[in-house]
Amino acid sequence: MFSFFKPKGNAMNPRKIDGDFSVTGQITPEQVKAVSEAGFKSILCARPDHEEPGQPSFAEVARAAEEAGLQIVHIPVSGGIGEGQIIRFHDAWATMPKPMLGYCRSGARAGSLHATLSK
């Protein structure tokens, strides 16, 4: 279901989960404009800072998101998803504009947070 290959260059590879949520691997501050141009209104970061060398920090991506007029939330997941992370995601989902782009290293953790929503 999820691609674990990193896109080359500055390309993103968003994968649509439903009409309001897509996932992708790590995004950079330079890619945030493309996120906005693709029609996303908010961003979920499910990746902890300092997970691997060279990874942009959440603060760097958040600054670019705010400059682009996008709302952004940081709900880092390391290992299994806990109740607190689920509650924070549900709160963010209820209040943030959609469509939302979720990212982490591969998109899997962001997708797992979305999977906790009752359908």
C-alpha positions as a printed NumPy array, in Angstrom:
array([[  0.   ,   0.   ,   0.   ],
       [  2.774,   2.477,   0.858],
       [  5.838,   3.121,  -1.238],
       [  9.037,   3.073,   0.772],
       [ 11.136,   4.507,  -2.036],
       [ 12.209,   8.097,  -1.536],
       [ 11.294,  10.397,  -4.423],
       [ 14.193,  11.837,  -6.38 ],
       [ 14.943,  15.54 ,  -6.33 ],
       [ 12.243,  17.871,  -5.086],
       [  9.328,  15.622,  -6.145],
       [  6.661,  14.471,  -3.718],
       [  4.711,  11.272,  -4.112],
       [  1.409,  11.869,  -2.273],
       [ -0.906,   8.862,  -2.036],
       [ -4.598,   9.58 ,  -1.631],
       [ -6.236,   7.715,   1.262],
       [ -9.636,   9.388,   0.822],
       [-10.979,  12.686,  -0.498],
       [ -9.688,  14.623,   2.513],
       [ -6.415,  12.863,   3.385],
       [ -3.242,  11.918,   1.538],
       [  0.15 ,  10.751,   2.778],
       [  3.707,  11.157,   1.614],
       [  7.251,  10.718,   2.834],
       [  9.296,  13.51 ,   4.408],
       [  8.662,  16.924,   2.905],
       [ 11.075,  19.83 ,   2.94 ],
       [ 10.353,  23.505,   3.549],
       [ 11.007,  24.077,  -0.166],
       [  8.185,  21.651,  -1.066],
       [  5.519,  23.363,   1.045],
       [  4.561,  25.736,  -1.775],
       [  3.86 ,  22.697,  -3.977],
       [  1.742,  21.228,  -1.157],
       [ -0.363,  24.382,  -1.166],
       [ -0.533,  24.48 ,  -4.979],
       [ -1.771,  20.864,  -4.94 ],
       [ -4.788,  22.076,  -2.966],
       [ -3.921,  20.938,   0.546],
       [ -5.128,  23.218,   3.339],
       [ -3.318,  21.594,   6.275],
       [ -0.365,  19.348,   7.085],
       [  0.158,  16.632,   9.698],
       [  3.726,  15.729,  10.624],
       [  3.877,  12.304,  12.297],
       [  7.673,  12.174,  12.306],
       [  9.82 ,  12.877,  15.372],
       [ 12.607,  15.413,  14.882],
       [ 16.161,  14.021,  14.573],
       [ 14.997,  10.602,  13.358],
       [ 17.751,  10.58 ,  10.741],
       [ 20.602,  12.888,   9.743],
       [ 19.682,  15.688,   7.366],
       [ 15.965,  15.521,   8.091],
       [ 14.321,  18.964,   8.167],
       [ 12.958,  19.817,  11.604],
       [  9.256,  20.254,  12.194],
       [  9.913,  23.93 ,  13.017],
       [ 11.487,  24.5  ,   9.584],
       [  8.543,  22.911,   7.769],
       [  6.071,  24.718,  10.053],
       [  7.584,  28.13 ,   9.231],
       [  7.214,  27.435,   5.511],
       [  3.654,  26.151,   6.019],
       [  2.624,  29.229,   7.96 ],
       [  4.153,  31.478,   5.28 ],
       [  2.089,  29.581,   2.682],
       [ -1.101,  29.994,   4.726],
       [ -1.345,  26.322,   5.686],
       [ -2.197,  25.025,   9.131],
       [  0.209,  22.397,  10.468],
       [  0.305,  20.074,  13.469],
       [  3.106,  17.919,  14.892],
       [  2.044,  14.564,  16.324],
       [  5.296,  12.575,  16.366],
       [  4.969,   8.797,  16.384],
       [  7.913,   6.611,  17.359],
       [  6.984,   2.958,  17.654],
       [  3.334,   2.195,  18.305],
       [  0.622,   4.819,  18.28 ],
       [ -0.535,   5.761,  21.783],
       [ -3.865,   7.017,  23.047],
       [ -2.561,  10.574,  23.421],
       [ -1.468,  10.683,  19.786],
       [ -4.851,   9.364,  18.662],
       [ -6.687,  11.997,  20.727],
       [ -4.467,  14.78 ,  19.357],
       [ -5.002,  13.581,  15.797],
       [ -8.78 ,  13.371,  16.236],
       [ -8.799,  16.918,  17.664],
       [ -6.686,  18.18 ,  14.758],
       [ -8.867,  16.345,  12.243],
       [-12.   ,  17.928,  13.701],
       [-10.639,  21.484,  13.635],
       [ -8.153,  21.788,  10.774],
       [ -9.127,  22.572,   7.187],
       [ -9.091,  19.833,   4.597],
       [ -7.755,  18.322,   2.505],
       [ -4.867,  17.403,   4.791],
       [ -1.46 ,  15.997,   3.808],
       [  0.165,  13.72 ,   6.365],
       [  3.853,  12.942,   6.26 ],
       [  6.529,  10.97 ,   8.096],
       [  9.474,   9.   ,   6.7  ],
       [  7.319,   6.911,   4.367],
       [  3.754,   8.077,   5.051],
       [  2.835,   4.907,   6.981],
       [  2.615,   6.469,  10.458],
       [  0.558,   9.392,   9.163],
       [ -1.731,   6.875,   7.448],
       [ -1.995,   4.854,  10.641],
       [ -3.18 ,   7.932,  12.538],
       [ -5.852,   8.515,   9.897],
       [ -6.905,   4.859,  10.112],
       [ -7.99 ,   5.465,  13.722],
       [-10.93 ,   7.563,  12.527],
       [-14.223,   5.668,  12.604],
       [-15.755,   5.443,   9.183]])
